[in-house]
Amino acid sequence: MVAVFVRTESNDFSHIQQQIEKCLPFLGKKEPKMYLEFFMSGDADERLGLSQLIEDIQSGMVTKVICTSSERISSDRVELNKFLQLVREKNIELIFAG
């Protein structure tokens, strides 16, 4: 499954739409599962969208992750490095479409 991860700190839907549009060219013909976080700081403690994405990666459901930039995943370097390590361990293709 292809995962598209989108996060915004604002309530402006156009920010979400812009991120999704940047990811679309990398989907191919596969239908993605969207992981969305609204009104969410990149260093927030409770990240439901990211937590679900990580669960799905660990369970083997995800083969590719598309996101506009690493900062959308996390602005905390330790958390970002953990995510990148998981992606490498599971041999997941990671695309930053920004």
Buried (B, 14 or more C-beta within 10 A) or exposed (E): BBBBBBBBEEEEEEBBEBBBEBBEEBBEEEEBBEBBBBEBEBEBEEBEBBEBBBEBBEEEEBBBBBBBEBEBBBBBEEBBEEBBEBBEEEEBEBBBBE
